[in-house]
Amino acid sequence: SVGSGSSTRSTSSPRHSREGPTVSDLGSLADRLESIVADLDELAFDRLRSAAADGAPARPASDKELVKARRAVEKAAHILRQLT
């Protein structure tokens, strides 16, 4: 989940080597981004449901920005997958 506070980083990680991130690091990062995409979807749907329940005549203003953020994160995950 987003903001869970757990971290698996260490100073001996291959990410700190001259060779750069490993393929498994990129795959793991893409997995994390895809989880964030799912979180953003859930948040957007929750806001839409809430607005509909409140009788709002249109989508919440924040929905457009959430969709843009979701697309950007999804694109980043896709790019990382292409590198693996």
N, C-alpha and C positions, 0 to 999 in steps of 0.2 A: 504494500500500500504506500501511497505517497506520504512522505514525511514520517516514516516509521522510526527514524532515528538510528536504525542499524546501519553499520558500515562494515564492509569487508576489506577495506583498504589497509595496506601495511607498507612500510617503507621498503620492504624487500620485494614488493610486487614487480612483475615484469614490465608493468606500465612505466616504471621509472628507468628502464634500461634504455640504452642507445638505440636498440632495434625498434622501439615503439611497442604499441599494444599487440598482443598475440591475437590470433584468429578467435580463440575461445573468449578473450576479453571483449572483442567486438560483438560476438554472438550474445554474450551475457548482457552487454550494454543495450543491444537491440531488444533483448527480452525485457529489460527494465523499461525501455521506452514504450514497448507495446503494452506493458502493464499500465503505464501512465495514460496511454491512449484510451484504454478501457475505463480508467478512472475519470477521465474527461468526458467520455460518453455518458457514464453514469451520472455525473454532475449535471451535464446538459439536460438529460432526460428528467432528472429530478426537478430541475428548474422549470422545464416545460410543463410537467405534471402539476407542479405547484401553481404556476400561472393559470393553467386551465381550470384547476379547482377553485381559484380565486375569481374566475370569470373574466380573465384578461382577454381583450379582443385581438391581441397580437402577441407574437413571440417576445420574450423579455429582451431588452436591449443588449444584455450581456451575452445572449445566445450566439450572436454573430461573432463576437470575440472569442468565445469558447470554441466555436467551430474552426476558426482560424488557427488557434493554438493547437487544437487536435490535429489538424492537417499538417502543421509544421512538425510536430512530434512524430507523426506517422511517416512523414517524408524522411526525417532523420533516421528512423528505424530501418526504413527501406534501403537507404544509402549504406548504412552499416552492414546490412545483410548482403549487399552486393560485394562488399569488401571481404567477406568471409569465404 
